[in-house]
Amino acid sequence: MPLKKNLTKRVLAHLLFWVAAGLVWFYLRYQDYPTLREAALVSLIKISDLALLIYFANLVLVPKFLYKKKYLLFGLLFISSTAFCSFLKLVVMSLVLQNVHLLDAVHIKEKIYNNFVTQFFLVLASIGLKSVLDYLQLQKKLAEVAKQKLEAELNFLKSQVNPHFLFNSLNAVYFLIDKNNQQARNALHKFSEMLRYQLYECNDDKVSIDKEIAYLKDYVALQQLRVSANTEIEFLCAPDLGHFSIEPLLLIPFVENSFKHLSHFEKEKQNQVQIKISRTNGSMHFSVYNTTENTALAGNGGIGLVNVQKRLELLYPGKHEFSIKEKQDWFGVELTLSLYN
């Protein structure tokens, strides 16, 4: 409703402007015509023709050609449309006023000046005004975006208070757990390490692959406590992986997705998750496969692999290969990253 109300107000404002412009033109020129009726008709024709040309130029020519830097095409279309409207105006006036002399070649320079030249500069002035208004509106939007970004950054800083509190609390809880309950202590320790990694290690643009793998292993270890006993988890990391850096938290979404969409096989059928990381000829190869009963769900569920692909396109444009593999009872993803420019 507010949008419709604003549109109605804008339409009414434009109508009032053109009515006022027509009345002013009529008041200044009515003495040039033998009757008030003819003066009113000419005022209506000229104002309507000018309005039509201004709206066409500002709503069609400017956004489609001028703002897209198609200057030559814009100039040709602008001059052509102005000439056409000027001629059309004379045709309509000759028919309404029943004056064929408006179309003859007598006083041609005067007719060109009164119709084409005047109209050309009036429309050009409207284009200049629109460009200024569009620029001011763009600056306002940019300022709003900058403000929203600043607010988001402030909210992020505020939100970090809770994770830090949680991290410190986990350390306190760790010492409250009975020393004999080593499994609980180990799980809490791994969770604490994961939180430490997210809070302190992921602030840089790149992180060591060793740290990223350690994070993945902690996550997998926690998942092993959750999944059923008939789930086999295989994490293979090549010993010659080497030292290089990647974007932080780049690989975890694929691992999360595999655990989230594990199949619900009965105990007589084994569930599996296979994670492999290797390096060959300057490229890192990463794959995650898991048993599943619904590959379509696995491909679209969780955080959404589509979003992960978009992130890869932003972070590694032209330097990655990503594919989804589906076969009976299995779903997998494979990623290859070029480690050099």
N, C-alpha and C positions, 0 to 999 in steps of 0.2 A: 503493500500500500504506500509506504513513504516514497518508493521509487516512482510509482505511477503519479503520485501527487506532485513530486518535483518536476516530472516531465510535463504535466499539465501547466504548471506555473511557467516553465520555460516557453512553452508554445504560446501561452497568453502574452508573455512579455514580448516575444517576437512579433506577434500580431499587433500589439499596441504600438511597437516601434514603427512598423511599416504604415500603420494608419496615420501616425503622427507625421512621418516623412511625406506621405501623400498629401496631407493637409497643408503642410508647409510649402510643398512644391506648387500646389493649387493656388495658395495665397500669393505666391511670388510671380506666377505666370498667367493667372486667369485673364488678365487684361490683354494678353496676346491673341485671344481667340474671340470670335464674334459673339458667342453665347457661353453662358456658364455650363451648359450641358456638354458642349464640346471640350471645354477646359477640364471638366470633371472626368470625361472619358479618356482624354489624353493623359491626365494625371494617373488614372487607374492603370492604363496600358504601360506607361513608362515605369511606374513603381513596381508593377508586377513583373515586367521584363527584367528590371534591375535585381529584384529579389531572387528571381529564378536563376539568374547568372551567378549571383553571389553565393547562393547555396550550392549550386553545382560546382563552382570553383573551390569552395572551402570544404565541402563534404566529400567530394570525389577527387578532383585534381590535386589538391594539396596533400591529402594523406597517401594517395596511391602513386603519385609521381614526384612531387616536390620533396616530401619527407624521405622518400626512397632514393633521392639524389638522381632521379631521371630528369635532369634539368631541361635538356633539349626537347624531349617529348612533352614535358609540362608546358614549355613556352609555346610550342606549336599548337597544342590542344587549347591552351588559354586564349591565344590570339584567334584561332579558328572559331571557338565557341562564342567569343565576344563579337566577332564579325557576323556570325550566323544570327545571334540574338538581336543585334542591331538591325540587320536586314529584316528579320521576322517582325520586329517592332514596327518598322515602316510599312510593311505589308498589312499588318493588322490595323494600323492607324489609317491607311488609305482606304481600307474596306469600311471601317466604322465611320470615318468622316466623309466617305465617298469623294475622296480627293486623289485622283490618279497622278497628279503632279508631284506627289511625295516620292514617287518611284522614278521620275525622269532624271536626266543627267544635268538639269539646270541647277546651278548653285551646288555642285557636287562637293566642293571643298567644305562649304558650310554644313552640309548634311553629314559629311564624314566627321567633322569636328563635333557637332551637336549630338551625334549618335554614337559613333565608334570611339572617338578619342575620349570624350567625357566619361562614357561608360567604362572604358579600359582603365582609366585612372581611379575611378570610384571602386571598381572591383579590386584593383591592385591594392588600394588602401585597406579594403576589408581583409585581404589576405595578410597584409602586414600586421593588422590588428590581431587577427586570429593567431598568427605566429607568435606574437608577444604573449598573448593569453595562454597559448599552449606551452610556451617556455616557462611561464610563471607556474602553471599547473604542474609541469614536470619537476620543477625545483621543489615545489611543495611536497610532491610524492617522494622525491629523493630524501627530503628532510624527514618525512614520516618514516621511511624505511630505516634511515640512520637512527632515528629515535627508537624504533622497535628493536633494532639490533642492539642498541645500548641497553635497553630494558631487558632483553633476552640474556645479555652477558651478565647483568647485575643479578637476574634471577638465577642464573647458573652458579654464580659465586655464592649466592645465598643457599642454594640447594646442596652445595658441597659441605655445608656444615653438618648435615645429617650423615652423609657417608663417613666423614671423619669421626663423628661421634660413634657411629656403628663400628668402625674399625677399632677404635680404642676400647669399646665395650667388649668386642670379641676377644681381645687380648686378656681382658679381665675375666671373662667367662672361662677362657681356656684354663686358667689356674684354679677355677672352682670345680672343674671336672675331676672326678676321682682318677688318680694316677693309674689305677688298674684298668680303667676304661680307655685303653690306648686307641681303639678304633674311633671313638668319638673325638678324642684329642687330635688325632691325625686329620679327621674330616674338618674339624674347626680350623686347624692350622692351614690346611689347603685353601679353605674358603677365605681365611684371613690374607693369605698370600695373593689370591686372585683380586681381592679388594685393594690390596696395596699396589698391585700392578696397574689397576684401573685408575687409582688416585694419583700415583706418583710417577709411573713410567710412561703413561700414554699422553702426556702433555706435549711431547715433541712430535714433529711431523713423521719421524721414522723411529723404529725401535729395532733392536737386534733380533734376528730370527730365533736365536737361542731363548730369549725371553718370551717371545711369542709362543714358541713350542712348549716351554715350561708352563705357561698359562693354559694352553690346550690340555696338557697332561693333567694339571690340577683339576680342570673341568671334567675330563674323562673319569678321573679317579672318583670324583663326587657322584657322577652318574652311575658308576658301578655299584654304589651303595643303594641306588634307587631301583635299577632295573632288576628283572627277575633272574633267577639262577640259570635259566636256559639261554641267557644272552652272552654271546662270546664277543669280546671287544679286542680288536687287533690294531695296535698303533705302531706303525713301522716308520722309523726316521733314519734315513741313510747316514752312515757314519762320516761320509765325506761331503756333508752338506755345505760346510764352509762357513765363512763369516760374511754376512751381508745384512742389510736392513730393509724392512718393509713398512708399510703403513700399519699403525697399531690397530689391533682388533679386526684385522681384515679377514682372518680365516675362521674365527669362532662362529659366525653365523651358519656356515655350512655344517659344522659339527653339531651345533644346537639343533639344526633342522633334522639331522639324521636321527638323533635321539628322540626328538619329539614325535617323529612319524615312524617309529619302529612298529613292526607288525605285532599282532596279538596272537601269535601262533600258540598252539597248545604245547605242553611240555615235551611231547615226543618230537617236536620239530624245533630245530635250533634257530635262535635269533642271532643276527650278526651285525657288527659295525666294523668297517675296515677303513682305517685312516692311513694314508701313505704320503710321505714328503721326501722328495729327492731333488737332486740338482744335476743338470746335464748341459754342457756347452753354454754356460752363461744364462741358463733359464731354470727357474724353480718349478717343479711339478708337484701339484697337490691334488689329492683325490679323496673323496669320502663316499663310501657305499654303505647302504643299510638295507636289511630285509624290510619289506613293507607289503601291505595288502592293497594299497591304493596309491599308485605312483602319481596320479593326478593331484591327490591331496598333498603328497609329499612335495611336489613341485611348486604348489601355490600356498602352502601353509606356513605357519610360523611367522617370522619377520618378513617373509616374502623374498624369494630369490630374485624377483624382478628388481627390487630396490637395491639388492647387493650388486646386481649387474650394472645398474646405473652408477653406483659408487665406483666400481671398477673402471667404467668408461671415463669418469672424472679424474680418478687418481692415476690410471695407467692407460691413457689414450693411445691406441695403436701399439701397445706393448703388452697385451694380454690376450689369451685365448680361453674362452669359457664355454663349456658344453654340459648338457644334461643327458645322462644315459639312463635308459629305462629298459628293463627286461622283466621276465616273469618273476614276481616276488622280490624284485630288487629295484632300488632307485639309487642313482649316484650322480655326483657332480665332479667334473675335472677342470682344473685351473692351471694354466701355464703363464708364468710371469717372466718377462724379460728383465734381467737384473741390470742391464746396461742401456744407455740411451742409444 
